[in-house]
Amino acid sequence: MCLALGIPHPDYLLRMLTARQLEEWIEYADLEPFGEERADLRAGMVAAVVANVYRDPKARPKPYRPIDFMPLVNEQPKARTPEEQLSVARMMTAMLGGTVR
């Protein structure tokens, strides 16, 4: 989100936004995605169009889809250890103005 807003570092962003504003940005990103994932989708769309123009229907009866050219989309997220989960919880608590005990 920092890149999209032109903020040089996440610490600056966290000082500028309230928890409510951060929540609103997250909701906005769900409605109108931005950033690298959206760029990957656009690139996948172009790649699918080009691949389908040159596709041999006998060799590949089904047309290519944008997701076929987006390799990271199908990866399963890495399971986090309990320590990693605790670290994320602490970060989110501090980010939202809470205290970590």
N, C-alpha and C positions, 0 to 999 in steps of 0.2 A: 504494500500500500504506500510505503514511503516513496518508491519510485514513481508511482502514479501521481502523487501529490507534490513531488519535487522536494521532499524533505530529505536532508542528507543522512540522517541516522534515526533509527527507531526511538532512541531516548528522547530526541527532540519532539517527535510526534506524541509520545506518551505524556510529555509535559504540557503539550498544547491542547490535547483532547480530554474531555471528561469521559467517564465510563459510558455514559449515555450516548455521546457522540461517536465513540468507538463502536458501540453496538449498532448505531444507525449506519455507519460505514460498512459494517459486516453485512447487514441486511441489504444495503444497496448493492454490494458486490454479488450477493446471491441473485438479485434481480437483473443486474446489468454487469456481468462479469468483465473484468479488465485484467491486464497483466499477461504473463506468459501463457497461461492456460488458454486464454482467448486467442492469443497469437498462434498457438499450436493448432487450434481448431481451424483458423483461417488458412494456415499453411496446408493442413490436411485436406481442406476443401479443394484447394487449387491442385494438390497432388492427385486427388481422386479424379478430378475432371480430366487431367492430362492422361492419367493411367487408363481411364475408361475410353478415351479417344483411340488409344493404341491397343486396347485389350482385344484379344482373340476370343470371341464368344465360345468357340469350340473348346479351347484350352481352359478358359475360366468363364463358365456360364453366368455366375453372379457378378454384378458390377462391384467395383471397389467402393468403399465408403470412407469418409474422412478419418474415422477412427482407425482404419487399417494403417494409416500413416502417422499415428500418434502413439508411439511405443510406450510411453510412461503411463498412459491412461489405464491400461489393463494390469498394471503392477499392483500387487496386494500391498497394503501399507505394512511396514515393519512393526511387529509387536514390541511394545515398550516394556521395559523392566519396571518393577515397582519404584525403583529409585528415579528413573526417568519420568514416570507419572507424577511422583511427588515434586520433582523439579518443575514440571509444567504447571502443576497446581500452585506452587509458590509464586511462579512468575505471573500467572494470571491474577492471583490475589494481590500482589504488589501493583500490578498494572491497573487494577480496578480500585486502588486506593486503600486496600485492606492492610493489616499487619500480619506478619508471619511470626509465629511463636515457636 
